[in-house]
Amino acid sequence: MKIKFTKMQGAGNDYIYVNTFKYPVDNPEELAIAWSRPHTGIGSDGLVLIGPSARADFSMRIFNADGSEAMMCGNASRCIGKYVYEEGLTSKTEVGLETLSGIKTLRLQLSGENTVEQVSVDMGCPADIHRVELGDGTPYAEGIAVSMGNPHLVIFVDDIATVDLPKTGPMLENHPLFPQRVNVEFVQLLPDGNLRMRVWERGSGITLACGTGACATLVAAASTGRTGRAAAVVMDGGTLLTSLAVWCPIAPLEAIARQMQHVPWHGLAFEDLIFPLFLFIAGVSFPFSLEKQRLAGRSGGAIALRTVRRALMLVLLGLVYNGLLHFDFEHLRCASVLGRIGIAWMLAALLFQYTTTRTRIATVAAIFIGYWMLLALCPAPDGNGDPFSMEGSLVGYVDRLLLPGQLYLGIHDPEGILGTLPATGTALLGMLTGEVVKSRQSGNKKTLLLLAAGILLTLTGWAWDSLLPINKNLWTSSFACVAGGISLLLFALFYYVIDVRNCRKWTFFFRVIGMNSITIYLAQQFISFDYTSRALFGGVVAACPETMQPLTAAAAYIAVCWAFLYFLYHQNIFLKV
């Protein structure tokens, strides 16, 4: 079969592109090696496949010149934006692209001839930023490790002309600290505050440019105080303008904005609390459900079977959300938010059903302490020695070993196997809370008890952080304590206002959402609420001051989602699992 290809370059980063809608490719690893050869092949930095996606507008698979598959490439993503628009595959100027490091947003700028003049890529949040000691045997003592969905090592030098890239590049690419290999960037700070960079890409060697490398370079430079939040990165093939996103430059709004983004690795933001809050509330409801089922005459076995069935249904829905119906099992992400909710809730529910209150409390403590010891004492055999890093944690190692298909972060999945253990503790905390609410104590006493427990857990988690970093990706025990404590505090507040003080009228907005919470989570995967909100409120957003546009756009999106949920609520349509 003859395959038509397109050769494109972004800042000198040249790849061979194949539209797999028309030309399916069965052996991309072999073809990437053969086609990338400069003399006997086509000559390129690798092979890029453009295909369909169940999660975004298009998907990208990228294979290096040595046949290995990369997780992400910024320059290749930009080229895909130009290709899909000018080839008539889309009329959108904002395109979602599924990669092995997650979904990226491409923003296209058009010329007067309706051709794509420029493409920018939202590369997402950098992760696992830390200084590394390279040790003896290398020409450089230390560097800055940064993950942009793929791993990078940034080394700052005084004079980039002195770097022996052909010799040093492969040595550092295969450094023992990076068992999955690493992209290496050598960087010189220029007098004007911009950055001169040369790159050795894992699997491809010396290339003229690297988009993710340029972003990692700015992150490393800004985090060490060498530059500000924006800089031009000058590479052999051209210059890329890079910047660290600022949601709103107004100080209070910027502080709020930081809470609306997940912390890349260690640390905590409000966004990181949404998942454990949902799991906690799911736990609160179980004691009431259990009592109702027992009063209805269901046996313990029947109740347990129903619990297991519900968990399996959530796992299935999670797989559907991740693209199960696309039938690309090789790249299917098996871990999911819904799957973790289902399994953690099931384990907690079975424990709650068959144990006493004292045993439940002891079980939560045992899970948190045991999980801490497991992580601290058993780092990944193929890792970097740091048991709480992405590369070195046992959590990622177990997922790489046992989980089929694709991991969300390439070498780690935030909803993987081991993290389900402390998540079970989170669900149990919710069930213990529900047990308190069901008790015959006065509302005021219940509120005080919940507040005290919330404060104790929160302080315990923050104190624990010095030994065990608060980390949602690993769902560390310190994170579970802080998240559980804040969940208890928020629940106590709302319980007091709504149930004790009987102030309920204001809750309708949230009740509409809560009645179909799983529905709206799934619906966002299949319905473009973003498109609808831009179509209805795009003019309003554009009329606002620039600093307020992100907040206004978010409010518009929420309004559209709520209107959809209100329609279901009004029609008495509810998804029950």
HELIX and SHEET records of a PDB file:
HELIX    1   1 PRO A   28  SER A   36  1                                   9    
HELIX    2   2 GLY A   74  GLU A   86  1                                  13    
HELIX    3   3 ILE A  160  THR A  162  5                                   3    
HELIX    4   4 LEU A  165  GLU A  173  1                                   9    
HELIX    5   5 GLY A  211  SER A  223  1                                  13    
HELIX    6   6 ALA A  251  GLN A  259  1                                   9    
HELIX    7   7 PHE A  270  LEU A  273  5                                   4    
HELIX    8   8 ILE A  274  LEU A  295  1                                  22    
HELIX    9   9 GLY A  300  TYR A  321  1                                  22    
HELIX   10  10 LEU A  324  HIS A  326  5                                   3    
HELIX   11  11 VAL A  337  TYR A  354  1                                  18    
HELIX   12  12 THR A  357  LEU A  377  1                                  21    
HELIX   13  13 LEU A  394  LEU A  402  1                                   9    
HELIX   14  14 THR A  420  LYS A  438  1                                  19    
HELIX   15  15 GLY A  443  TRP A  464  1                                  22    
HELIX   16  16 SER A  477  TYR A  495  1                                  19    
HELIX   17  17 TYR A  496  VAL A  500  3                                   5    
HELIX   18  18 LYS A  505  THR A  507  5                                   3    
HELIX   19  19 PHE A  508  GLY A  514  1                                   7    
HELIX   20  20 SER A  517  PHE A  526  1                                  10    
HELIX   21  21 PHE A  529  ALA A  543  1                                  15    
HELIX   22  22 GLU A  546  MET A  548  5                                   3    
HELIX   23  23 GLN A  549  HIS A  570  1                                  22    
SHEET    1   A 5 THR A   6  GLY A  10  0                                        
SHEET    2   A 5 ASN A  13  ASN A  19 -1                                        
SHEET    3   A 5 GLY A  46  GLY A  51  1                                        
SHEET    4   A 5 PHE A  58  ASN A  64 -1                                        
SHEET    5   A 5 GLU A  69  ALA A  70 -1                                        
SHEET    1   B 7 THR A   6  GLY A  10  0                                        
SHEET    2   B 7 ASN A  13  ASN A  19 -1                                        
SHEET    3   B 7 GLY A  46  GLY A  51  1                                        
SHEET    4   B 7 PHE A  58  ASN A  64 -1                                        
SHEET    5   B 7 GLU A  94  THR A  99  1                                        
SHEET    6   B 7 GLY A 102  LEU A 110 -1                                        
SHEET    7   B 7 VAL A 116  ASP A 122 -1                                        
SHEET    1   C 6 ALA A 127  GLU A 133  0                                        
SHEET    2   C 6 GLU A 142  SER A 147 -1                                        
SHEET    3   C 6 PRO A 151  PHE A 156 -1                                        
SHEET    4   C 6 ASN A 183  LEU A 189  1                                        
SHEET    5   C 6 LEU A 195  GLU A 201 -1                                        
SHEET    6   C 6 GLY A 205  THR A 207 -1                                        
SHEET    1   D 7 ALA A 127  GLU A 133  0                                        
SHEET    2   D 7 GLU A 142  SER A 147 -1                                        
SHEET    3   D 7 PRO A 151  PHE A 156 -1                                        
SHEET    4   D 7 ASN A 183  LEU A 189  1                                        
SHEET    5   D 7 LEU A 195  GLU A 201 -1                                        
SHEET    6   D 7 ALA A 230  MET A 235  1                                        
SHEET    7   D 7 GLY A 238  SER A 243 -1                                        
END                                                                             
